[in-house]
């Protein structure tokens, strides 16, 4: 059994660690990790940053014109479709944004990162994800 | 020798106490320091990006893109509607020229007269970003009174919680939606939509 002062020290150290860490769980609010197939195919999972895209496009462009369902995990995004100009390939075609041959720019997450919304600020995101 | 071990144990406890006091004092100093750290983590340290990925250094950093935008206290720490309205950002509304961009300026008051203020749902701010079809008719019916809203569902990522708590301002910001006092409504039970 640890004596009381040492337990207090442990608690104080944890508290200090908590203060030192920046706010937020991880990543940026609204980031989506796509990893339904990446790990299995030996490439890094994809990080989709909502914050970056919404500066340039309104939600409706991808979620209406491009047909992305609003529920993370509901979209079966395959590289073949992107190469055909669907989903991400509508812009990632070397005209509006970088082309699909630049694998590493999208496939940039740590291997083994589970798919879904990450970085859900104070609420830690909805329980459903 | 027992007295010595007891004595050294006591000494260790005193030492631990002193360290606790020092740690708390240092922590207090760190908290009181005026320099506010950036709320945006660098990509290499966000716990999601692989720091060894060739993308690091090529991808735009959140702090670079978001720091100039109107600040907020939650989510991305950006007030996205204000960013639109002040012209700080001007995101495209369409890719295809034939797409009809639909906007609606209409407020819906959702009042249950419970302990919380009533909700004002502004179509204007939502249609600046979204198309009607993103919410209607799957998520919400277009008819007034046809939808049953539940905070438990919303907190679980359903209804408003599909976006709020994931990409739009989080559910910690109760008063942004629950913004209409019930007293102001009781005189006019059904506010003009």
Boltz contact constraints between the chains, C-beta under 6 A:
constraints:
  - contact:
      token1: [A, 3]
      token2: [B, 13]
      max_distance: 6.0
  - contact:
      token1: [A, 5]
      token2: [B, 13]
      max_distance: 6.0
  - contact:
      token1: [A, 5]
      token2: [B, 16]
      max_distance: 6.0
  - contact:
      token1: [A, 5]
      token2: [B, 17]
      max_distance: 6.0
  - contact:
      token1: [A, 6]
      token2: [B, 16]
      max_distance: 6.0
  - contact:
      token1: [A, 8]
      token2: [B, 20]
      max_distance: 6.0
  - contact:
      token1: [A, 9]
      token2: [B, 16]
      max_distance: 6.0
  - contact:
      token1: [A, 9]
      token2: [B, 19]
      max_distance: 6.0
  - contact:
      token1: [A, 9]
      token2: [B, 20]
      max_distance: 6.0
  - contact:
      token1: [A, 12]
      token2: [B, 20]
      max_distance: 6.0
  - contact:
      token1: [A, 12]
      token2: [B, 23]
      max_distance: 6.0
  - contact:
      token1: [A, 12]
      token2: [B, 24]
      max_distance: 6.0
  - contact:
      token1: [A, 16]
      token2: [B, 23]
      max_distance: 6.0
  - contact:
      token1: [A, 16]
      token2: [B, 27]
      max_distance: 6.0
  - contact:
      token1: [A, 19]
      token2: [B, 27]
      max_distance: 6.0
  - contact:
      token1: [A, 22]
      token2: [B, 41]
      max_distance: 6.0
  - contact:
      token1: [A, 26]
      token2: [B, 46]
      max_distance: 6.0
  - contact:
      token1: [A, 26]
      token2: [B, 47]
      max_distance: 6.0
  - contact:
      token1: [A, 26]
      token2: [B, 48]
      max_distance: 6.0
  - contact:
      token1: [A, 27]
      token2: [B, 46]
      max_distance: 6.0
  - contact:
      token1: [A, 27]
      token2: [B, 48]
      max_distance: 6.0
  - contact:
      token1: [A, 28]
      token2: [B, 62]
      max_distance: 6.0
  - contact:
      token1: [A, 29]
      token2: [B, 75]
      max_distance: 6.0
  - contact:
      token1: [A, 29]
      token2: [B, 76]
      max_distance: 6.0
  - contact:
      token1: [A, 30]
      token2: [B, 167]
      max_distance: 6.0
  - contact:
      token1: [A, 44]
      token2: [B, 50]
      max_distance: 6.0
  - contact:
      token1: [A, 47]
      token2: [B, 48]
      max_distance: 6.0
  - contact:
      token1: [A, 50]
      token2: [B, 167]
      max_distance: 6.0
  - contact:
      token1: [A, 51]
      token2: [B, 76]
      max_distance: 6.0
  - contact:
      token1: [A, 55]
      token2: [B, 89]
      max_distance: 6.0
  - contact:
      token1: [A, 56]
      token2: [B, 91]
      max_distance: 6.0
  - contact:
      token1: [A, 57]
      token2: [B, 91]
      max_distance: 6.0
  - contact:
      token1: [A, 57]
      token2: [B, 92]
      max_distance: 6.0
  - contact:
      token1: [A, 58]
      token2: [B, 91]
      max_distance: 6.0
  - contact:
      token1: [A, 58]
      token2: [B, 93]
      max_distance: 6.0
  - contact:
      token1: [A, 58]
      token2: [B, 129]
      max_distance: 6.0
  - contact:
      token1: [A, 59]
      token2: [B, 129]
      max_distance: 6.0
  - contact:
      token1: [A, 59]
      token2: [B, 130]
      max_distance: 6.0
  - contact:
      token1: [A, 60]
      token2: [B, 130]
      max_distance: 6.0
  - contact:
      token1: [A, 60]
      token2: [B, 131]
      max_distance: 6.0
  - contact:
      token1: [A, 61]
      token2: [B, 95]
      max_distance: 6.0
  - contact:
      token1: [A, 63]
      token2: [B, 134]
      max_distance: 6.0
  - contact:
      token1: [A, 64]
      token2: [B, 131]
      max_distance: 6.0
  - contact:
      token1: [A, 64]
      token2: [B, 133]
      max_distance: 6.0
  - contact:
      token1: [A, 65]
      token2: [B, 95]
      max_distance: 6.0
  - contact:
      token1: [A, 65]
      token2: [B, 99]
      max_distance: 6.0
  - contact:
      token1: [A, 70]
      token2: [B, 162]
      max_distance: 6.0
  - contact:
      token1: [A, 104]
      token2: [B, 54]
      max_distance: 6.0
  - contact:
      token1: [A, 104]
      token2: [B, 55]
      max_distance: 6.0
  - contact:
      token1: [A, 105]
      token2: [B, 55]
      max_distance: 6.0
  - contact:
      token1: [A, 108]
      token2: [B, 49]
      max_distance: 6.0
  - contact:
      token1: [A, 108]
      token2: [B, 53]
      max_distance: 6.0
  - contact:
      token1: [A, 108]
      token2: [B, 55]
      max_distance: 6.0
  - contact:
      token1: [A, 109]
      token2: [B, 48]
      max_distance: 6.0
  - contact:
      token1: [A, 110]
      token2: [B, 50]
      max_distance: 6.0
  - contact:
      token1: [A, 113]
      token2: [B, 48]
      max_distance: 6.0
  - contact:
      token1: [A, 117]
      token2: [B, 166]
      max_distance: 6.0
  - contact:
      token1: [A, 118]
      token2: [B, 48]
      max_distance: 6.0
  - contact:
      token1: [A, 121]
      token2: [B, 74]
      max_distance: 6.0
  - contact:
      token1: [A, 121]
      token2: [B, 75]
      max_distance: 6.0
  - contact:
      token1: [A, 121]
      token2: [B, 170]
      max_distance: 6.0
  - contact:
      token1: [A, 122]
      token2: [B, 170]
      max_distance: 6.0
  - contact:
      token1: [A, 122]
      token2: [B, 172]
      max_distance: 6.0
  - contact:
      token1: [A, 123]
      token2: [B, 165]
      max_distance: 6.0
  - contact:
      token1: [A, 123]
      token2: [B, 170]
      max_distance: 6.0
  - contact:
      token1: [A, 123]
      token2: [B, 171]
      max_distance: 6.0
  - contact:
      token1: [A, 123]
      token2: [B, 172]
      max_distance: 6.0
  - contact:
      token1: [A, 125]
      token2: [B, 165]
      max_distance: 6.0
  - contact:
      token1: [A, 125]
      token2: [B, 166]
      max_distance: 6.0
  - contact:
      token1: [A, 126]
      token2: [B, 156]
      max_distance: 6.0
  - contact:
      token1: [A, 126]
      token2: [B, 157]
      max_distance: 6.0
  - contact:
      token1: [A, 126]
      token2: [B, 161]
      max_distance: 6.0
  - contact:
      token1: [A, 126]
      token2: [B, 165]
      max_distance: 6.0
  - contact:
      token1: [A, 127]
      token2: [B, 156]
      max_distance: 6.0
  - contact:
      token1: [A, 128]
      token2: [B, 156]
      max_distance: 6.0
  - contact:
      token1: [A, 128]
      token2: [B, 157]
      max_distance: 6.0
